[in-house]
Amino acid sequence: MARPLSKTSPSPSESFGVRLARLRKERGFTQVELAEKSGMIQALVSDYERDKLRPYADVVVRLALALDVSTDELLGLARPKKRDGAEGNRRFLRRLQLVDSLPKRDQDALLRTIDAFLKPARRATG
């Protein structure tokens, strides 16, 4: 499924592992979630992100599909395509869904805390 990296591999400005981790985090995925979406185990995702392993082509394709990027973008051969703001907020949206599953009393307490944090921003804009 993967080959160990050789010590003579060329080093681009951003390694495959660093790019993979960045793209994963930008989309709000944990390593476990990315592993599940791409049909592998978390340990492999970790090894790829730490540049311990170099993925075969089929793994690059699976990771790119899971991250909704081109293989060229994942490999650093193409510039990232522009994305709308919603895609960058998946982690935030996932947390909101979890808040929605809380009991009403806990939701109200959390909203009061959020409102307290947002109060200075509301004053600045309004």
C-alpha positions as MATLAB code, in Angstrom:
seq = 'MARPLSKTSPSPSESFGVRLARLRKERGFTQVELAEKSGMIQALVSDYERDKLRPYADVVVRLALALDVSTDELLGLARPKKRDGAEGNRRFLRRLQLVDSLPKRDQDALLRTIDAFLKPARRATG';
ca = [
       0.000    0.000    0.000;
       2.961    2.354    0.536;
       6.689    2.567    0.011;
       9.188    3.927    2.530;
      10.698    7.234    1.462;
      14.275    7.118    0.340;
      16.773    9.538    1.831;
      17.541   10.887   -1.664;
      13.961   11.981   -2.449;
      13.772   15.566   -3.695;
      12.209   17.921   -1.171;
       9.696   20.399   -2.615;
       8.864   23.568   -0.669;
       5.956   21.740    0.987;
       6.244   17.977    1.345;
       3.409   15.634    0.474;
       2.819   14.915    4.155;
       2.681   18.572    5.150;
       0.311   19.304    2.254;
      -1.902   16.328    3.144;
      -2.134   17.434    6.779;
      -2.870   21.031    5.771;
      -5.640   20.030    3.359;
      -7.128   17.645    5.919;
      -7.183   20.333    8.612;
      -8.581   22.955    6.209;
     -11.520   20.651    5.612;
     -11.985   20.024    9.323;
     -11.256   16.294    9.231;
      -9.424   14.294   11.848;
      -6.965   11.645   10.706;
      -9.533    9.007   11.660;
     -12.228   10.683    9.552;
      -9.924   11.010    6.545;
      -8.897    7.385    6.927;
     -12.534    6.273    6.973;
     -13.426    8.440    3.958;
     -10.495    7.066    1.965;
     -10.819    3.429    3.040;
      -7.671    3.051    5.096;
      -6.585    3.101    8.718;
      -5.560    6.144   10.747;
      -1.996    4.875   11.202;
      -1.406    5.079    7.447;
      -2.744    8.646    7.272;
      -0.378    9.523   10.119;
       2.586    7.905    8.339;
       1.776    9.780    5.108;
       1.461   13.087    6.969;
       4.797   12.524    8.691;
       6.377   11.621    5.332;
       7.298    8.186    6.636;
       5.607    6.598    3.635;
       5.116    7.596    0.030;
       1.649    6.649   -1.236;
       1.037    4.654   -4.366;
      -1.020    6.296   -7.101;
      -4.284    4.610   -6.065;
      -3.892    5.975   -2.529;
      -3.277    9.494   -3.865;
      -6.509    9.204   -5.843;
      -8.479    7.980   -2.805;
      -7.093   10.772   -0.607;
      -7.807   13.409   -3.254;
     -11.406   12.210   -3.613;
     -11.888   12.195    0.162;
     -10.483   15.740    0.430;
     -12.335   16.953   -2.680;
      -9.146   18.162   -4.378;
      -7.412   17.194   -7.599;
      -4.550   14.747   -7.451;
      -2.364   17.502   -8.906;
      -3.299   19.792   -6.026;
      -2.610   17.043   -3.486;
       0.767   16.357   -5.095;
       1.658   20.049   -5.237;
       1.622   20.191   -9.032;
      -1.304   22.615   -9.281;
      -2.404   25.639   -7.324;
      -5.359   25.148   -5.031;
      -8.698   25.984   -6.587;
     -10.644   28.737   -4.873;
     -13.243   27.478   -2.476;
     -16.283   29.112   -0.993;
     -16.308   29.920    2.703;
     -18.643   27.066    3.629;
     -16.082   24.399    2.803;
     -13.539   25.950    5.109;
     -15.990   25.908    7.999;
     -16.831   22.202    8.081;
     -15.258   21.728   11.494;
     -17.315   24.617   12.856;
     -20.514   23.328   11.251;
     -19.908   19.840   12.636;
     -19.625   21.301   16.125;
     -22.880   23.196   15.627;
     -24.592   19.940   14.758;
     -23.305   18.448   18.002;
     -24.606   21.467   19.941;
     -28.013   20.826   18.397;
     -28.013   17.344   19.977;
     -27.464   18.732   23.499;
     -30.314   19.128   25.981;
     -32.066   22.516   25.758;
     -30.614   23.690   29.085;
     -27.040   22.995   27.882;
     -27.722   24.658   24.528;
     -28.949   27.801   26.296;
     -25.875   27.895   28.557;
     -23.555   27.483   25.571;
     -25.351   30.202   23.597;
     -25.011   32.619   26.537;
     -21.257   31.936   26.567;
     -20.985   32.450   22.803;
     -23.006   35.667   23.040;
     -20.617   36.949   25.729;
     -17.656   36.335   23.403;
     -19.414   37.958   20.453;
     -20.537   41.074   22.330;
     -17.353   43.102   21.508;
     -17.654   42.170   17.815;
     -21.282   43.302   17.746;
     -20.326   46.681   19.226;
     -17.587   47.156   16.626;
     -19.906   46.462   13.683;
     -23.108   48.007   14.947;
];
